[in-house]
Amino acid sequence: MKKTVILPLFLSLALAACGPAEPEKEIVRYSNLAADAGFDTVLIYTEFGYDNDQMASHFKTAEEIFRSCDAEFDIYNDHEGINGLKAVNDNAGKGPVKVSSTLIDLLQKAKQFYDLSDGKFDITIGAPLKIWHEYREKGIADTEAGKEGSIPSQEELEAVRACRGWDKVIVNETDQTVQITDPCVRLDAGGIAKGYAAEVMGQQLEGSVEVCGNINAGGNIRTIGTKQDGTDWNVGIRDPQGDGSSYLLIVSGAGSMSFVTSGDYERFYTGPGGKKYHHIIDPDTLQPASLYHSVTVITKDSAAADALSTSLFTMTAEEGKKMLAAYTAESGNAAEAVWIMDQSAAQPGAEEHKGMAVIYTDGLKGKISE
């Protein structure tokens, strides 16, 4: 199947913006990408420093981490020597599986956001997500062939509704094992895995980058370090109904920050009646969430930004603001968000912008422009 790479966010970064930390040295811009490092997306690494060889080594480190996380969190393919999520799912109802500390940590973070979202972020709904995945894979191929794809019936989805729940997942940190007690339950960490990988890369590299840099993991952006002139990072949100051009520019976050967008223009296909069916499934309805075209979250931790953007996509903006406040109170990290929706679906407090409705958190006032 043809792969389409969509980057929902892009970083606006000029060489001069980083400013020289050591005036006697010339800052060099390094950028490289890997199209096959995992997660069916492109990994782009950019750094401003003084030594090309050193920056190339940093890119190699990022690529290795991304590839390793992909192997750990992949639920569709086996990876030699890796007991990851697929092994856990394959052993559902059979017994515990010895896993890495990385996978344990991912699952603990996923449970944290399940609790914070009152169940709206739920990686235990892998059974209905698997059904949607199979229809979506075929539907994408049909769409590329100019045909309408089919969708699962509600009855088909309801048949596996009960195949979920953290009460059916045992995470044993001491023994470093994970066990699914119900044979029909499956875990799917797609709503946090890529952000988690970006955060691992960012934390690993923060002590090594001399000036500043950024990781673009398929549109999940994690900046590294503080720009030497003290200015914020500028990140553009793409037009969710356009050609990928900028819709809004967010000026937010001096120092290491994460910017993650969940959108209905990623991994979608055209179904009956020309309706678009995307990959973000509401755990309550078991259908693709339909409130927004995109939700962008800005906070320090990339795993949190990923889980939050997925969660907020399935709830009202007012509910989302409450979840952001709860996350900030629990973690100590400020979290901001931008919601973009049709004018016909505008919620209280929305502003019109380029034919669509936009809501953003108070912390972004004065920091959003064209």
C-alpha positions in Angstrom: 0.0 0.0 0.0 1.2 3.5 -0.8 2.4 5.4 2.3 1.4 9.1 2.7 3.4 11.1 5.1 1.6 14.1 6.6 3.3 16.5 8.9 0.6 18.4 10.8 3.1 20.8 12.5 6.2 22.4 11.2 8.9 24.4 13.0 9.8 27.9 11.9 13.5 28.1 12.8 16.1 30.5 11.4 19.8 30.0 12.0 20.1 33.5 13.4 17.4 32.8 15.9 19.7 30.4 17.8 22.4 33.0 18.2 26.0 32.1 18.9 26.8 30.8 22.4 30.5 31.2 21.6 31.1 34.3 19.4 34.5 33.0 18.2 32.8 29.9 16.7 30.5 29.7 13.7 27.2 28.0 14.2 26.5 25.3 11.7 23.1 24.0 10.8 22.7 20.2 10.5 19.6 18.4 9.3 19.0 14.8 8.4 16.0 12.5 8.0 15.1 8.8 8.1 12.2 7.5 6.2 12.3 4.0 7.5 13.1 4.4 11.2 9.6 3.3 12.3 6.0 4.3 13.1 5.3 4.5 9.3 6.5 8.1 9.2 9.5 10.3 8.6 11.9 11.2 11.4 13.6 14.6 10.8 16.4 15.8 13.1 17.8 19.4 13.0 20.5 20.8 15.2 22.5 24.0 15.4 26.0 23.6 16.8 29.7 23.6 15.9 30.7 20.1 14.9 29.0 18.3 12.0 30.3 14.9 13.0 29.0 15.3 16.5 25.6 16.4 15.2 25.5 13.5 12.9 26.1 11.2 15.9 23.2 12.8 17.6 21.0 12.1 14.6 22.1 8.5 14.7 21.2 8.3 18.4 17.7 9.7 17.7 17.2 7.2 14.8 18.2 4.3 17.0 15.8 5.3 19.8 13.0 5.8 17.3 13.6 2.4 15.7 13.8 0.7 19.1 10.5 2.3 20.4 8.8 1.3 17.2 9.8 -2.3 17.8 8.6 -2.2 21.4 5.2 -0.6 20.7 4.4 -2.3 17.3 1.3 -4.4 17.6 1.3 -5.8 14.0 4.8 -7.2 13.4 7.2 -9.4 15.3 10.7 -8.0 16.0 13.5 -10.5 16.7 14.6 -10.4 20.3 11.8 -8.0 21.4 9.0 -8.9 23.7 6.9 -5.8 23.0 3.2 -5.0 22.8 2.6 -7.6 20.1 3.9 -10.3 22.4 1.7 -9.1 25.2 -1.3 -9.1 23.0 -0.5 -12.5 21.6 -0.4 -13.9 25.1 -3.7 -12.4 26.2 -5.4 -14.8 28.6 -2.3 -17.1 28.7 0.1 -15.5 31.2 2.6 -12.8 31.9 5.2 -11.6 29.4 8.6 -10.4 30.4 9.1 -6.9 28.9 11.5 -4.0 28.9 11.4 -1.1 31.4 10.6 1.1 28.5 7.3 -0.7 27.8 6.5 -0.7 31.5 7.0 3.0 31.6 4.8 3.6 28.5 2.0 1.6 30.0 2.2 3.5 33.3 2.0 6.8 31.5 -1.0 5.5 29.4 -2.8 4.6 32.7 -2.1 8.0 34.1 -3.9 9.6 31.1 -6.7 7.1 31.2 -7.4 8.3 34.8 -6.9 12.0 33.9 -9.4 11.7 31.0 -12.0 9.7 32.8 -11.4 6.9 30.3 -11.4 9.0 27.1 -7.8 8.0 26.6 -7.9 4.2 26.6 -5.2 2.0 25.1 -7.1 -1.1 26.2 -9.6 -0.7 23.3 -7.3 -2.4 20.9 -10.1 -4.9 19.9 -12.4 -2.3 18.2 -9.3 -0.4 17.0 -8.2 -3.6 15.2 -11.5 -3.7 13.4 -11.2 -0.1 12.3 -7.6 -0.7 11.3 -8.5 -3.5 8.9 -11.3 -1.5 7.3 -9.1 1.6 7.1 -6.2 -0.2 5.4 -8.5 -1.5 2.7 -10.4 1.8 2.6 -7.2 3.8 1.9 -6.4 1.5 -1.0 -10.0 1.9 -2.3 -9.8 5.7 -1.9 -6.5 5.7 -3.9 -8.2 3.7 -6.6 -11.1 6.2 -6.7 -13.6 4.0 -4.9 -15.5 4.4 -1.7 -14.4 2.2 1.2 -16.6 0.3 3.5 -17.0 0.8 7.2 -17.7 -1.7 10.1 -21.2 -2.0 11.3 -22.0 -0.8 14.8 -23.0 -4.4 15.6 -19.5 -5.6 14.7 -18.0 -3.0 17.0 -20.4 -3.6 19.8 -19.5 -7.2 19.8 -16.1 -6.3 21.2 -17.0 -3.4 23.4 -16.5 -5.4 26.5 -13.0 -6.4 25.4 -11.4 -3.5 27.3 -10.4 -2.3 30.7 -7.3 -1.7 32.9 -8.8 -4.2 35.4 -7.8 -6.8 32.8 -4.2 -5.7 32.6 -1.6 -6.5 35.2 1.6 -4.5 35.1 4.2 -5.9 37.5 7.0 -3.4 37.8 9.0 -5.6 40.2 9.0 -8.7 37.9 9.0 -6.5 34.8 6.0 -8.4 33.3 2.7 -7.5 31.7 -0.3 -9.8 31.6 -3.7 -9.4 29.9 -6.1 -11.6 31.8 -8.9 -11.6 29.3 -8.1 -13.3 25.9 -10.2 -10.8 23.9 -8.5 -7.7 25.2 -5.8 -6.0 23.1 -3.6 -3.0 23.8 -3.0 -0.3 21.2 -0.7 2.6 22.2 -1.0 4.5 19.0 -2.3 7.6 20.8 0.9 8.0 22.9 3.7 5.9 21.4 5.2 8.3 18.9 5.1 11.2 21.4 6.8 8.9 24.0 9.5 8.1 21.5 10.1 11.7 20.8 10.4 12.5 24.5 12.9 9.7 25.0 15.0 11.1 22.1 14.8 14.6 23.5 15.8 13.7 27.0 18.7 11.6 25.7 20.0 14.4 23.6 19.5 17.4 25.9 22.8 17.1 27.6 24.7 16.8 24.3 23.3 19.5 22.1 25.5 22.6 22.3 23.2 25.3 20.9 19.7 24.1 20.1 17.8 21.7 17.9 14.5 19.9 17.3 13.0 16.5 16.5 10.1 16.2 14.1 8.7 12.7 14.5 6.0 12.6 11.8 4.7 16.0 12.9 5.3 15.5 16.6 7.8 18.2 17.4 10.1 18.2 20.4 12.5 21.1 20.7 15.9 20.7 22.5 17.5 23.4 24.5 16.9 27.2 24.7 17.6 29.5 21.7 20.5 31.7 22.7 18.7 34.9 21.9 16.0 34.0 24.5 13.1 34.0 22.0 10.4 31.4 21.9 10.1 28.6 19.4 7.7 29.3 16.5 5.5 26.4 15.4 3.0 26.5 12.6 -0.3 24.5 12.6 -1.1 23.3 9.1 -4.4 24.2 7.5 -6.5 21.1 8.2 -8.5 21.6 5.0 -5.8 22.9 2.8 -2.7 21.9 1.0 -0.5 21.7 4.1 0.2 25.4 4.3 0.3 27.2 7.6 -3.1 28.0 9.2 -1.9 29.5 12.5 1.6 30.3 13.9 2.1 29.7 17.6 4.9 31.6 19.3 5.2 29.6 22.5 7.8 28.0 24.7 11.4 29.1 25.4 13.5 26.1 26.1 12.7 22.4 25.5 9.0 22.1 24.5 6.7 19.7 22.7 4.1 20.4 20.1 1.7 17.7 19.0 -1.4 17.8 16.7 -4.1 15.2 16.4 -6.1 15.7 13.2 -8.8 14.1 11.0 -6.6 14.6 7.9 -4.2 11.8 9.1 -4.7 8.2 8.1 -8.2 8.6 6.7 -10.2 7.2 3.9 -13.4 8.0 2.0 -16.4 5.9 3.0 -20.1 5.6 1.9 -21.6 8.9 0.8 -18.1 10.5 0.5 -17.7 10.8 4.3 -14.2 10.9 5.7 -13.2 8.2 8.2 -10.1 8.9 10.2 -8.1 7.0 12.9 -9.0 8.8 16.2 -11.8 6.6 17.7 -14.0 7.8 20.5 -14.0 5.0 23.2 -17.6 5.8 24.0 -19.1 5.6 20.5 -16.5 3.4 19.0 -16.7 5.7 15.9 -14.2 8.3 14.6 -14.5 11.4 16.8 -16.2 14.3 14.8 -15.9 17.5 16.9 -12.7 18.9 15.4 -10.4 19.0 12.4 -7.4 19.2 14.6 -6.3 19.7 18.2 -2.8 20.9 19.0 -1.2 20.6 22.5 1.9 22.5 23.7 3.6 21.3 26.8 7.1 20.2 27.9 6.7 16.4 27.7 6.0 15.0 24.3 4.4 11.8 25.5 1.9 13.9 27.5 1.3 16.2 24.5 0.5 13.2 22.4 -1.9 11.6 24.9 -3.5 15.0 25.7 -4.1 15.8 22.0 -5.7 12.4 21.4 -7.9 12.8 24.5 -9.0 16.4 23.8 -10.0 15.3 20.3 -12.8 13.2 21.8 -14.2 15.8 24.3 -15.6 19.3 24.3 -13.1 22.2 24.6 -14.5 23.0 28.0 -13.9 19.4 29.1 -10.5 19.5 27.5 -9.5 22.7 29.4 -10.4 20.9 32.7 -8.2 17.9 31.7 -5.3 20.3 30.9 -5.7 22.0 34.3 -5.8 18.6 36.0 -2.6 17.5 34.1 -0.9 20.8 35.1 -1.8 20.4 38.7 -0.6 16.8 38.8 2.7 17.2 36.8 3.6 20.9 37.4 3.9 21.4 33.6 1.8 24.0 31.9 -0.2 22.7 29.0 -1.9 24.8 26.3 -4.1 23.8 23.4 -5.7 25.0 20.1 -8.9 23.5 18.8 -9.9 23.9 15.1 -13.4 23.0 13.9 -16.0 23.8 11.3 -18.0 27.0 11.9 -21.1 25.0 11.9 -19.7 23.0 14.9 -18.4 26.0 16.8 -18.4 25.7 20.5 -18.8 28.6 23.1 -15.8 31.0 23.0 -14.7 30.1 19.4 -13.3 32.7 17.1 -13.6 32.8 13.3 -10.4 32.4 11.4 -10.1 31.6 7.6 -13.5 30.2 7.4 -13.2 27.9 10.4 -13.7 28.3 14.2 -10.8 28.3 16.6 -10.6 28.0 20.4 -7.4 28.3 22.4 -6.4 28.3 26.0 -5.7 31.5 27.9 -2.0 30.9 28.0 -1.8 31.4 24.3 -3.4 34.8 24.2 -1.2 37.2 22.3 1.0 34.2 21.0 -1.1 33.2 17.9 -0.7 34.8 14.6 -1.2 34.1 10.9 
